[in-house]
Amino acid sequence: MVTATPAQARTVRALPLDPAEFGTPMPFPTVARSSAAFDPTDHWRGLARLDQSCFATEGLRRHGWTQDARRAVEHLLATADAPAVTGRRGRTTTR
């Protein structure tokens, strides 16, 4: 099931790759980097929501952007394999 229209999908396609929005070290955060609510060390408003990454890459794939989806998955796997470090408030994050 595809929920976005082709026009909606084209509008959002660039956002996951934009470093000012969702193109973060761990792809597809739940909040855009440009948002005041973004916190790279917060599980809920930061980088570590793998289910959202799955939804985003599947959406790219379903709309025919398999290269974008593949690059995002490769980036995600490379980042997820990075050594964990303790962020502020004692949360675990990656560099």
C-alpha positions as CSV (number, residue, x, y, z in Angstrom):
1,M,0.0,0.0,0.0
2,V,1.4,3.4,-1.0
3,T,-0.1,6.3,1.0
4,A,1.6,9.3,-0.7
5,T,0.6,10.5,-4.1
6,P,3.4,10.7,-6.6
7,A,3.4,14.5,-6.3
8,Q,3.6,14.3,-2.5
9,A,6.5,11.8,-2.7
10,R,8.4,14.0,-5.1
11,T,8.0,16.9,-2.7
12,V,9.4,15.0,0.2
13,R,12.1,13.1,-1.6
14,A,14.9,15.6,-1.1
15,L,14.3,16.0,2.6
16,P,16.0,12.8,3.8
17,L,19.2,13.8,2.0
18,D,19.2,17.5,3.2
19,P,21.8,17.9,6.1
20,A,19.7,20.8,7.4
21,E,16.6,18.6,7.7
22,F,16.8,14.8,7.9
23,G,20.3,14.1,6.4
24,T,21.8,13.4,9.8
25,P,24.6,11.0,10.7
26,M,21.9,8.4,11.6
27,P,19.5,8.8,8.7
28,F,15.8,9.6,9.1
29,P,15.5,11.1,12.5
30,T,11.9,11.6,13.8
31,V,12.4,15.4,14.0
32,A,14.1,17.6,11.5
33,R,17.5,19.0,12.4
34,S,16.0,22.4,11.7
35,S,13.4,22.0,14.4
36,A,13.9,23.5,17.9
37,A,12.7,20.2,19.3
38,F,15.6,18.2,17.6
39,D,18.0,16.6,20.1
40,P,20.6,14.3,18.7
41,T,21.0,12.5,22.0
42,D,17.2,12.0,22.6
43,H,15.7,8.7,21.5
44,W,12.3,10.3,20.8
45,R,13.4,13.5,19.2
46,G,16.7,12.5,17.7
47,L,18.5,10.0,15.7
48,A,17.7,6.5,16.9
49,R,14.4,5.4,15.5
50,L,15.1,2.5,13.3
51,D,11.4,1.8,12.6
52,Q,11.2,5.2,10.9
53,S,14.2,4.5,8.8
54,C,12.6,1.3,7.6
55,F,9.4,3.2,6.7
56,A,11.3,5.9,4.9
57,T,13.5,3.5,2.9
58,E,10.5,1.4,2.0
59,G,8.7,4.6,0.8
60,L,11.6,5.5,-1.4
61,R,11.7,2.0,-2.8
62,R,8.0,1.9,-3.5
63,H,8.1,5.1,-5.4
64,G,10.8,3.8,-7.6
65,W,13.8,5.6,-6.0
66,T,15.7,2.4,-5.3
67,Q,19.1,4.0,-5.6
68,D,18.1,6.6,-2.9
69,A,16.8,3.8,-0.7
70,R,19.9,1.7,-1.2
71,R,22.2,4.6,-0.3
72,A,20.2,5.4,2.8
73,V,20.3,1.8,4.0
74,E,24.1,1.6,3.3
75,H,24.5,4.9,5.3
76,L,22.3,3.6,8.1
77,L,24.3,0.3,8.4
78,A,27.6,2.1,8.3
79,T,26.4,4.5,11.0
80,A,24.8,1.8,13.1
81,D,28.1,0.0,13.1
82,A,29.9,3.0,14.5
83,P,31.2,2.8,18.1
84,A,28.7,4.0,20.6
85,V,29.6,6.9,22.9
86,T,27.7,8.4,25.8
87,G,25.9,11.6,25.0
88,R,24.7,14.3,27.3
89,R,22.3,13.1,30.0
90,G,24.0,9.7,29.8
91,R,22.2,8.5,26.7
92,T,24.0,6.4,24.1
93,T,24.5,7.9,20.7
94,T,26.9,7.5,17.8
95,R,29.3,10.0,16.3
